[in-house]
């Protein structure tokens, strides 16, 4: 299930959700007073909360310097050696070498740095793309990483307002489990539910997913059984922003299925065509209508398994202006 590609539709408004579960905190978010803190315990045992400013940076070395300053101010005993010990590095001054541009970060090192910097999972994701963006030497890939950073900054606004909605779209299996329950009442057995997914997820992940779905009022539990509930339409702006990460995950799962599934459970079709701009809008409308019809026809069906249908339409070349096309045609005639 994706935001629009499913028989189950996400229905919850920002206003209703925040009034019921967030309350006065909305006013703080509206003023930009986000309360995202990490705890640091100094040698005396005093717990200090430090706000993370990671979304204000696009250069990860600048962020490292700022973060080190923050941690050092909170705990004067914090040092490069202490960081290396916490992050799992053998070199006592590895952080200093990276900050000064004398070392780059490998994929494995990025995860260790996120741990040592006390970043949550979403901040760690932003940090990873920031490192990839700064260290990438291929311009096309660099632009992709830059776009990802811009997107994650905007998505952060959704996270502060409706964190559970952000989390829902951040992991593909939340929607899959929701669809399983939508087919009919299911025993609340996280282990069995997790094993029924492709690929499988752990019992711990399935347990957390069920808790999230219940918190969002997508499912409820009655006598040990999970039952789907009717909810209201989503705030489209917030949902659309959060869905991008979900679409990316589903595209990755589709790629994996090329090698892990056969024709009995999958089908891939693709075509590369040249279209005038007015036809692009028509094609988008047809895709949206197809998805809507599939959702309506199959809504409420018990089914034998849960399937994912992805439909992607995107440009492979830049648009050519009428002038460019005319010049090209004139050149052909002259030749």
Secondary structure, DSSP 8 states (H G I E B T S, - for coil): --SSSSSS-----HHHHIIIIITTHHHHHHTT----EEEEE-TT--EEEEE--GGG-S-HHHHHHHHHHHHHHH-TT--HHHHHHHHT-SSTTHHHHHHTTS----HHHHHHHHHHTT--HHHHHHHHHHHHHHH---HHHHHHHHHHHHHHHHHHHHHHH-HHHHHHHHSHHHHHHHHHHHHS-EE--HHHHHHTSSS---HHHHHHHHHHHHHTTSEEEETTEEEE-------HHHHHHHHHHHHHHHHHHHHHHHHH--TTT-----------HHHHHHHHHHHHHHHHHHHHHHTT---SS----------SS----HHHHHHHHHHHHH-
